[in-house]
Amino acid sequence: QCSSTCEGGFQRRVVVCQDENGYTANNCDEKSKPMEQRSCESGPCPQWAYGNWGECTKPCGAGTRTRLVVCQR
């Protein structure tokens, strides 16, 4: 499986040298050994998107301001 559900992930597999019977062997050519890891990406990672702060709820002391914050893919 990919190590990430978005960009920057990688996949790994085990590559071993075997004879025709499936037993471990030592005479494989190292130059032709397949890669054991490759990158994998499922698109950009989600990120926070946010709007501007709204008006204060009070003209003085202890008011609050809010803004819209959403997680976007």
N, C-alpha and C positions, 0 to 999 in steps of 0.2 A: 504494500500500500504506500501511497504518497505520505510523506511525513507532515504535510501541511494541506489544509483544504483550500489554500490560496497560494499566491506566488511565493517562490523561494523554497519550495519543498524538494525532497529527493526520494528516490526509490533505491533499495538495496536488494541484492540477491547473492547467494553463495555460488561460487564457481569452483569446481574441483576437477582434478584430472582423474579419469577412470579408464579402465580397459573395456574391451567389448562385452565383458561379463558384469560390468558395473562395480568392479573392485577398484580400490584406490591404486593409482599408478603414478610414477614419477617421471615418465618420459615424454610428457606433453611439451610442446614448444611454447615457451613463455611469451614470445612475440605475438602469437595468435590467440592468447587468452582473452576471452570476452570481458567487457567492462563489468565491474561489480556494482557500480553506482551510476545513476543518471539523474538529471534534474527533472522535475515534474511540476507543472503549474496548472492551477485550475482557475486562472484569472486573478484579477487584483484582490487584495485583502480588503475586508470591510473597514470603513473608517467613520469617525464621528463627523457629522455635518451639523452646523448650528447657525441659528439666525441671530439677529441683533437683539440687544437687551431692550425690553419694553419699558414703558413709563413706570416710575416709582408709584407704589400704591398710596403713599402719604406725602404730603408736602414737607414734613419734617419729622425726624425721629422714628425709628423702628419700621420703616417701610420696606417693601421688597420689590425687586425687579425680576422678571422671568424672561426666558427665551426658549425657543423651540430647539431641542437637541434630538437628533435621530441617528441611528446607525445605518449607514448605507453601504450596499455592496458595490 
